[in-house]
Every structure is written in C-alpha cells, then in structure tokens.
C-alpha cells in the first residue's frame, strides 16, 4: 500500500465514510502477504517511497503474474523487470492498463499523477547497450523523474559526446551505460560536477568476460564522483538515480 492510498483510507475513517473494521480489513496485508512461494512486502512503499519491484527472471509465468496482480491491487504504481512477452500478455489480460517496454523487458502500471522531478540523463555508449539503458529509464520514469536519453556516444567517436554538452550539463544525475572496455563513464564524469552512475554491460567480445572488463574499468576509474552498479543492472542505476534526484525536494 502506498502513502496516497493510506492517507485516503485514514481520511475515510476520519470522515466516517468507512468503519474501523473495513479499514482494518484493508490493512490486514501489512507488513507483508505470504502466498507460499513469495512474501509480498506491501509495507515497502511506506518505508522507501516505492513498492516492491518484481524480478521476473527465474520465476514461472504464473508466479510473476500473480505477484504483479497482488501488488497492483494495493499500489498505484508497479514495476516488473526482466519480463518476457509471455508474462506481459498474461498480465495484460488481468490488468488492461499495464504497459510493456520490449527492449527493456519491463512491465509498468501507473495509476496516479506524479510530479516529475528533473532531471536524469541516461547515456549509452552503443546501440547494443540500449536494453540496459532502457531498463534504467523505465525505472527512473515510473519513480517520478523526468528522464532524457543520449544514445550511441561512445569513446570510439568522442566528438558525438562533446557535441551534446548542453544536454549533459543540464542533468542533475547521469547514468552512463557502456560495454566493451567501459571507458565512457570516466570521460563523462571528467566533464561534469554531477553524480555519475556507471553501468557496465555484458556487451563485448571474449576478453570482455561478459561485462567483467567494463566493471573493473569503472571501479578503477581515476575520476571522482562515479558510483558503479552491477553488470547489466539498469534497474539498480535507475533506482539510485531517482533517490539522488529527488533528495532536494
């Protein structure tokens, strides 16, 4: 249950629109709901400002759909990551307003108007990095942030990056997604006085070790102001960027 629904419930009790027993019935799933194969943290939105996020990879379609359905019953916003088309099609039958980003493999449900904080810039080194970049964008967007894209500006053609300094400099937080040798976050961080969240991707030939080379490059950057998330973790980057972006509100 998110804070807006809880406030509405308390106001209904205060104004005697519903009785206490009805309110208690709505609250009975706090702090969590045990459905056997999962314990759904319905209290998370009250603690952290956003509901529990569903990681679909490794779950059966039925498990993912049931978890998403139950979260959607008690929250105005829901995010599921690493969801394939089969999961989305099943969710769509139950929740018609669900949306799917096929590139990011995310399912989003948003039923409230959120004041957008601004703003986050997501930069990708190459087109092959876009699935991870899009996951970061979907995450940050549903959490109430204004997000811009700057794609295919890797170090192999640095003039493409330098030609977009106006976009780069107006961002409050930057997410930089790169595979191969993972050099782009260091270059970007050397140009700005804003926090940079580096995301290594598994894109690259054999010696990239499925993203390990990019991860180590980013961790060993000599440029201050860079935080690094795990390989292909666009969700983690988007979530962290949202927290940083909204701290000044």
C-alpha angles and dihedrals in degrees: 000000000000125000096257092056091046092050090050090050093050091048090051090054092046092050091044092241089132132020126244094254091056090049091049089051090056091049097046093098092062129138092013143339119228112212096168102254094043141026107216113215101219090167094062097090091056091050101039106019095247132066126252111287119228117231101200100185110104094018124102118251090250093052094049093047094048093049093048091047093051093047090049091054091061105030135056092217129042132177127192122184134199090024120156126214092264091059092047094049090053092047091048091058090058099032111034094186093059114119131207131209102197095192093051093036090225132141117205133187118187123174104161135066112249125195103239115232116210136268149359125156120205114201124189126195095211143002090256088065094059099099090061092042091050091050089055091049094049090049096049093042097053089047089062106265132133105237132192129193130224109178138186099013100131127156093263086078105023092173088073090061096043090051089064101052092123091061092043095050096051094057120102094204129015128208112197118195120193141155131184106052093348098226100140099085091057091052093048094045089053089059102048142051093217130096114274121205110201121208118191115206131205090240114124148072125292099287090056085074093216094302100324093111091053091046093053092046091054094045090050096047114138091209114098122226099051125125118188129211128194126287112291091357100142089151093058091049093049092048094049092045090053092053092050094043095052098043093094094056 
